[in-house]
């Protein structure tokens, strides 16, 4: 009797573990909080997403809270070096459902590398819905690419902004 119970329990555990593997979200990340300086906090969400051509992008939304409690929210996009080059100073175009929004280029004067773009999301983040995904039209030199941001990522971004 005990051997049948052990076998049954083992099968249940294997089933539960396999369900977790097959039904877990493909987009997993965590919110990280770092104290950059006394009273200054950086809260960030990092994801790797693919554009419609299969290229991987590092997508980092971060909120910086200064000692005076003022805050800014930025979205940094990093493509594979040599594959993409951002067109500065062009805004990032964001499609939210049927609405079109734009975010100002924060690297208009000097980008750390050609494959890096960073945009002011301070106002945009307050207008997002946790139920909607986004489409980002990336302002690149000599090509146009779209990046879909799933609603689970948008939900995490909203948590960063709380």
Backbone as JSON, one array per atom type, in Angstrom:
{
  "sequence": "XXXXXXXXXXXXXXXXXXXXXXXXXXXXXXXXXXXXXXXXXXXXXXXXXXXXXXXXXXXXXXXXXXXXXXXXXXXXXXXXXXXXXXXXXXXXXXXXXXXXXXXXXXXXXXXXXXXXXXXXXXXXXXXXXXXXXXXXXXXXXXXXXXXXXXXXXXXXXXXXXX",
  "N": [[0.81, -1.19, 0.0], [1.94, 1.26, 0.81], [3.87, 1.61, -1.16], [2.33, 2.06, -3.45], [1.17, 4.49, -2.75], [3.45, 6.12, -2.56], [4.28, 6.04, -5.23], [2.07, 7.24, -6.45], [2.17, 9.83, -5.28], [4.66, 10.69, -6.25], [4.1, 10.78, -9.01], [2.16, 12.81, -9.02], [3.71, 15.0, -8.16], [5.56, 15.18, -10.28], [3.78, 15.78, -12.35], [2.78, 18.29, -11.51], [5.16, 19.82, -11.55], [5.78, 19.68, -14.29], [3.58, 21.02, -15.38], [4.08, 23.58, -14.44], [6.4, 24.21, -15.87], [5.52, 24.12, -18.58], [3.43, 25.98, -18.68], [4.36, 28.34, -17.72], [5.12, 31.85, -17.81], [6.66, 33.23, -20.73], [8.05, 35.53, -20.49], [9.96, 36.54, -18.13], [10.94, 38.41, -15.39], [12.33, 40.58, -12.91], [11.65, 43.13, -10.52], [14.03, 45.44, -9.71], [15.65, 47.17, -7.1], [17.82, 49.76, -6.33], [20.03, 51.6, -4.31], [21.41, 54.44, -5.39], [22.77, 56.65, -4.47], [22.98, 58.38, -1.31], [19.68, 58.64, -0.37], [18.84, 58.6, -3.01], [17.18, 56.61, -5.29], [17.09, 53.89, -7.56], [14.81, 52.2, -9.49], [14.11, 49.37, -11.32], [13.04, 47.52, -14.24], [13.83, 44.79, -16.16], [13.87, 43.3, -19.34], [14.17, 40.87, -21.95], [13.21, 41.15, -25.16], [11.77, 40.2, -28.34], [11.89, 41.56, -31.63], [9.74, 41.9, -34.55], [11.23, 40.71, -36.49], [12.76, 38.86, -35.3], [14.99, 39.67, -33.89], [16.77, 40.16, -30.85], [16.17, 42.29, -28.07], [17.28, 44.31, -25.41], [15.29, 45.56, -22.96], [14.74, 48.1, -20.82], [13.03, 49.53, -18.28], [13.13, 52.22, -16.14], [12.88, 53.89, -13.01], [13.9, 56.79, -11.47], [14.33, 58.07, -8.34], [14.89, 60.97, -6.66], [16.68, 62.57, -3.88], [15.02, 64.75, -3.13], [12.56, 63.75, -3.58], [11.59, 64.0, -6.15], [10.84, 62.49, -9.28], [11.73, 60.56, -12.17], [10.93, 58.74, -15.14], [12.27, 56.42, -17.35], [12.78, 54.81, -20.52], [14.91, 52.46, -21.74], [16.35, 51.15, -24.64], [18.15, 48.55, -26.07], [19.83, 47.34, -28.75], [21.37, 44.69, -30.71], [24.83, 45.18, -31.05], [26.11, 46.63, -34.02], [24.09, 45.6, -35.58], [21.87, 47.3, -35.44], [21.11, 50.82, -35.48], [20.31, 53.65, -33.78], [18.34, 56.48, -34.73], [19.08, 59.57, -33.9], [18.04, 62.89, -33.18], [15.26, 61.47, -32.69], [11.84, 60.86, -31.84], [10.41, 58.16, -29.88], [7.85, 56.16, -31.05], [4.78, 55.14, -29.81], [2.3, 52.75, -29.79], [-0.72, 52.36, -28.29], [-3.23, 50.38, -27.93], [-5.65, 51.87, -29.88], [-4.56, 54.35, -29.76], [-1.93, 56.72, -30.42], [1.2, 57.58, -29.21], [4.06, 59.58, -28.25], [7.48, 59.5, -27.21], [10.03, 61.48, -25.88], [13.36, 61.68, -27.14], [16.04, 60.97, -25.14], [18.7, 60.85, -25.57], [19.43, 62.73, -27.43], [21.54, 64.52, -27.84], [23.95, 63.12, -27.23], [24.61, 59.82, -27.5], [25.41, 56.82, -25.66], [26.2, 54.67, -27.2], [25.75, 53.62, -30.64], [23.72, 51.7, -30.85], [21.94, 52.09, -28.81], [19.08, 53.46, -27.35], [17.27, 55.91, -25.52], [14.39, 56.96, -23.77], [12.06, 59.42, -22.61], [9.77, 58.49, -20.32], [8.15, 59.46, -18.38], [5.64, 60.84, -18.45], [4.18, 59.17, -20.17], [3.97, 56.67, -18.83], [2.02, 57.06, -16.93], [-0.29, 56.96, -18.36], [-0.76, 54.41, -19.2], [-2.36, 51.2, -19.52], [-2.87, 48.27, -17.58], [-3.93, 46.15, -18.93], [-3.39, 46.21, -21.6], [-1.22, 45.57, -24.37], [1.77, 46.99, -25.81], [2.99, 48.59, -28.81], [6.06, 49.38, -30.01], [7.49, 51.64, -32.16], [10.51, 51.71, -33.46], [12.9, 54.25, -33.78], [15.08, 53.99, -36.09], [18.15, 54.14, -37.99], [18.03, 53.79, -41.47], [16.21, 51.64, -41.44], [13.07, 50.22, -40.38], [11.6, 49.1, -37.44], [9.43, 47.18, -35.36], [8.53, 46.64, -32.01], [6.95, 44.51, -29.86], [5.45, 44.92, -26.75], [4.47, 42.9, -24.27], [1.42, 42.65, -22.31], [1.92, 41.71, -19.71], [4.44, 42.65, -19.18], [3.99, 45.4, -19.32], [2.35, 45.63, -17.08], [4.22, 45.07, -15.07], [5.86, 47.31, -15.43], [4.13, 49.3, -14.58], [4.06, 48.69, -11.89], [6.67, 49.34, -11.19], [6.48, 52.08, -11.34], [4.89, 52.76, -9.17]],
  "CA": [[0.0, 0.0, 0.0], [2.8, 2.44, 0.86], [4.56, 1.78, -2.45], [1.37, 2.69, -4.37], [1.03, 5.88, -2.32], [4.68, 6.8, -2.97], [4.23, 6.17, -6.69], [1.05, 8.24, -6.75], [2.7, 11.14, -4.9], [5.72, 11.01, -7.2], [3.45, 11.17, -10.27], [1.53, 14.12, -8.81], [4.78, 16.0, -8.13], [6.05, 15.32, -11.65], [2.74, 16.48, -13.11], [2.77, 19.7, -11.1], [6.37, 20.46, -12.06], [5.68, 19.82, -15.75], [2.62, 22.09, -15.67], [4.76, 24.85, -14.19], [7.33, 24.45, -16.97], [4.82, 24.36, -19.85], [2.49, 27.09, -18.63], [4.95, 29.55, -17.14], [5.21, 32.96, -18.75], [7.94, 33.28, -21.4], [8.69, 36.79, -20.16], [10.15, 36.58, -16.68], [11.9, 39.39, -14.91], [11.99, 41.04, -11.58], [11.88, 44.55, -10.28], [15.22, 45.62, -8.88], [15.76, 48.48, -6.48], [19.19, 50.03, -5.94], [20.29, 52.95, -3.82], [22.55, 54.96, -6.16], [23.43, 57.62, -3.58], [22.1, 58.57, -0.16], [18.39, 59.23, -0.69], [18.5, 58.46, -4.44], [16.87, 55.21, -5.55], [16.81, 53.48, -8.94], [13.94, 51.02, -9.53], [14.12, 49.0, -12.74], [12.5, 46.28, -14.78], [14.61, 44.41, -17.35], [13.34, 42.19, -20.13], [14.67, 40.67, -23.3], [12.07, 40.95, -26.06], [12.13, 40.07, -29.75], [11.11, 42.33, -32.58], [9.02, 41.05, -35.5], [12.2, 40.04, -37.36], [13.46, 37.87, -34.5], [16.14, 40.25, -33.19], [16.58, 40.35, -29.41], [16.38, 43.64, -27.53], [17.21, 44.49, -23.96], [14.33, 46.63, -22.7], [14.86, 48.44, -19.4], [12.26, 50.68, -17.8], [13.6, 52.54, -14.8], [12.41, 55.09, -12.32], [14.91, 57.35, -10.58], [13.74, 58.94, -7.32], [15.97, 61.76, -6.08], [16.48, 62.88, -2.46], [13.91, 65.68, -2.92], [11.39, 62.94, -3.93], [11.21, 64.14, -7.56], [11.07, 61.21, -9.96], [11.64, 60.49, -13.63], [10.83, 57.37, -15.64], [12.91, 56.33, -18.66], [12.8, 53.51, -21.19], [16.14, 52.27, -22.51], [16.29, 50.05, -25.6], [19.49, 48.21, -26.52], [19.86, 46.32, -29.79], [22.66, 44.02, -30.87], [25.79, 46.09, -31.69], [26.4, 46.34, -35.42], [22.84, 45.26, -36.29], [20.94, 48.43, -35.45], [21.63, 52.13, -35.1], [19.21, 54.58, -33.54], [18.36, 57.78, -35.37], [18.9, 60.61, -32.88], [17.08, 62.92, -32.08], [13.9, 61.12, -33.12], [11.04, 60.31, -30.73], [9.91, 56.79, -29.92], [6.41, 56.15, -31.28], [4.17, 54.08, -29.01], [0.89, 52.47, -30.08], [-1.42, 51.79, -27.13], [-4.57, 50.18, -28.5], [-5.81, 52.71, -31.08], [-3.9, 55.64, -29.52], [-0.52, 56.85, -30.75], [1.89, 58.51, -28.31], [5.49, 59.65, -28.55], [8.36, 59.77, -26.07], [11.19, 62.28, -26.28], [14.69, 61.07, -27.16], [16.89, 61.52, -24.07], [20.07, 60.82, -26.06], [19.44, 63.57, -28.62], [22.85, 65.14, -28.0], [25.07, 62.18, -27.19], [24.24, 58.47, -27.08], [26.59, 56.07, -25.23], [26.56, 53.78, -28.31], [24.74, 53.77, -31.69], [22.66, 50.7, -30.71], [21.22, 52.38, -27.57], [18.15, 54.59, -27.33], [16.62, 56.11, -24.21], [13.25, 57.85, -23.99], [11.38, 59.92, -21.42], [8.49, 57.8, -20.13], [7.54, 60.0, -17.16], [4.22, 61.1, -18.7], [3.57, 58.0, -20.85], [3.69, 55.59, -17.88], [0.78, 57.36, -16.2], [-1.4, 56.77, -19.28], [-0.8, 53.01, -19.64], [-3.32, 50.29, -18.9], [-2.26, 46.96, -17.36], [-4.57, 45.13, -19.77], [-3.03, 46.39, -23.01], [0.17, 45.49, -24.79], [2.22, 48.17, -26.56], [3.85, 48.4, -29.98], [7.03, 50.46, -30.09], [8.1, 51.84, -33.48], [11.85, 52.15, -33.11], [13.47, 55.21, -34.74], [16.39, 53.49, -36.46], [18.7, 54.57, -39.27], [17.95, 52.89, -42.62], [15.26, 50.54, -41.29], [12.02, 50.43, -39.39], [11.3, 47.88, -36.69], [8.45, 47.29, -34.29], [8.76, 45.77, -30.87], [5.72, 44.35, -29.08], [5.65, 44.79, -25.31], [3.28, 42.2, -23.76], [0.72, 43.29, -21.18], [2.55, 41.34, -18.42], [5.57, 43.57, -19.0], [3.38, 46.7, -19.0], [1.93, 45.53, -15.68], [5.43, 45.21, -14.24], [6.28, 48.71, -15.53], [3.24, 50.08, -13.72], [4.51, 48.44, -10.51], [7.89, 50.14, -11.02], [6.09, 53.48, -11.19], [4.07, 52.99, -7.96]],
  "C": [[0.87, 1.26, 0.0], [3.52, 2.67, -0.45], [3.63, 2.42, -3.48], [1.19, 4.17, -4.03], [2.26, 6.7, -2.73], [4.68, 7.04, -4.47], [3.23, 7.25, -7.09], [1.56, 9.65, -6.45], [3.81, 11.6, -5.85], [5.13, 11.47, -8.53], [2.78, 12.54, -10.15], [2.59, 15.23, -8.82], [5.33, 16.24, -9.53], [5.05, 16.08, -12.5], [2.73, 17.97, -12.78], [4.0, 20.45, -11.62], [6.3, 20.66, -13.57], [4.66, 20.89, -16.13], [3.26, 23.45, -15.46], [5.71, 25.19, -15.33], [6.58, 24.84, -18.24], [3.92, 25.58, -19.83], [3.07, 28.34, -17.97], [5.1, 30.61, -18.22], [6.58, 32.98, -19.41], [8.72, 34.55, -21.06], [8.79, 36.88, -18.64], [11.21, 37.62, -16.34], [11.51, 39.76, -13.5], [12.26, 42.52, -11.49], [13.05, 44.65, -9.32], [15.25, 47.04, -8.35], [17.17, 48.65, -5.95], [19.3, 51.44, -5.4], [21.56, 53.44, -4.51], [23.41, 55.9, -5.33], [22.51, 57.78, -2.38], [20.81, 59.3, -0.57], [17.97, 59.14, -2.14], [18.36, 56.98, -4.78], [16.59, 55.0, -7.03], [16.01, 52.19, -8.88], [13.83, 50.64, -11.0], [13.52, 47.63, -13.01], [13.26, 45.99, -16.06], [13.97, 43.2, -18.03], [14.13, 42.07, -21.42], [13.47, 40.31, -24.15], [12.58, 40.83, -27.49], [11.26, 40.95, -30.61], [10.47, 41.36, -33.58], [9.94, 40.35, -36.49], [13.04, 39.03, -36.6], [14.69, 38.38, -33.78], [15.81, 40.45, -31.72], [16.95, 41.76, -29.0], [16.36, 43.58, -26.02], [16.35, 45.73, -23.74], [14.33, 46.89, -21.19], [14.02, 49.68, -19.12], [12.76, 50.96, -16.4], [13.06, 53.87, -14.31], [13.51, 55.53, -11.36], [14.22, 58.33, -9.64], [14.9, 59.64, -6.6], [15.67, 62.09, -4.61], [15.32, 63.85, -2.18], [12.56, 65.06, -3.3], [10.87, 63.21, -5.35], [11.6, 62.84, -8.26], [10.97, 61.38, -11.46], [11.61, 59.02, -14.02], [11.38, 57.36, -17.06], [12.8, 54.91, -19.2], [14.06, 53.45, -22.03], [15.99, 51.01, -23.37], [17.71, 49.81, -26.12], [19.39, 47.07, -27.52], [21.25, 45.72, -29.89], [23.62, 44.96, -31.6], [26.11, 45.66, -33.12], [25.17, 46.01, -36.24], [21.92, 46.45, -36.46], [21.66, 49.7, -35.01], [20.45, 53.07, -34.96], [19.44, 55.89, -34.27], [18.05, 58.83, -34.31], [18.82, 61.96, -33.57], [15.66, 62.68, -32.57], [13.13, 60.55, -31.94], [10.72, 58.83, -30.95], [8.4, 56.88, -30.09], [5.83, 54.92, -30.6], [2.71, 53.95, -29.39], [0.31, 51.74, -28.88], [-2.86, 51.61, -27.57], [-4.67, 50.99, -29.78], [-5.14, 54.08, -30.92], [-2.42, 55.58, -29.9], [0.09, 57.92, -29.84], [3.35, 58.58, -28.74], [6.25, 60.01, -27.28], [9.62, 60.44, -26.58], [12.49, 61.5, -26.14], [15.56, 61.74, -26.1], [18.36, 61.52, -24.46], [20.2, 61.65, -27.33], [20.82, 64.15, -28.88], [23.98, 64.12, -28.1], [24.61, 60.83, -26.65], [25.5, 57.72, -26.65], [27.1, 55.1, -26.31], [25.45, 53.9, -29.36], [23.54, 52.83, -31.54], [21.81, 50.92, -29.46], [20.34, 53.61, -27.75], [17.53, 54.69, -25.94], [15.59, 57.22, -24.35], [12.58, 58.19, -22.67], [9.99, 59.3, -21.34], [7.72, 58.34, -18.93], [6.04, 60.25, -17.34], [3.51, 59.88, -19.27], [3.13, 56.95, -19.83], [2.38, 55.81, -17.15], [-0.47, 57.11, -17.05], [-1.57, 55.32, -19.73], [-1.83, 52.22, -18.85], [-2.66, 48.93, -18.71], [-2.83, 45.87, -18.26], [-4.13, 45.19, -21.22], [-1.54, 46.19, -23.24], [0.5, 46.77, -25.57], [2.97, 47.72, -27.81], [4.76, 49.62, -30.05], [7.59, 50.49, -31.5], [9.46, 52.48, -33.23], [12.42, 53.08, -34.18], [14.92, 54.83, -35.08], [16.84, 54.09, -37.79], [18.52, 53.46, -40.3], [17.05, 51.67, -42.44], [14.17, 50.93, -40.3], [11.69, 49.1, -38.75], [10.26, 48.19, -35.64], [8.77, 46.25, -33.23], [7.47, 45.72, -30.08], [6.09, 44.15, -27.61], [4.39, 44.15, -24.75], [2.69, 42.89, -22.53], [1.32, 42.9, -19.83], [3.74, 42.23, -18.13], [5.05, 44.96, -18.64], [2.93, 46.71, -17.53], [3.12, 45.7, -14.74], [5.93, 46.66, -14.27], [5.42, 49.58, -14.62], [3.61, 49.89, -12.25], [5.78, 49.23, -10.2], [7.52, 51.59, -10.7], [5.27, 53.77, -9.93], [4.82, 53.78, -6.92]]
}
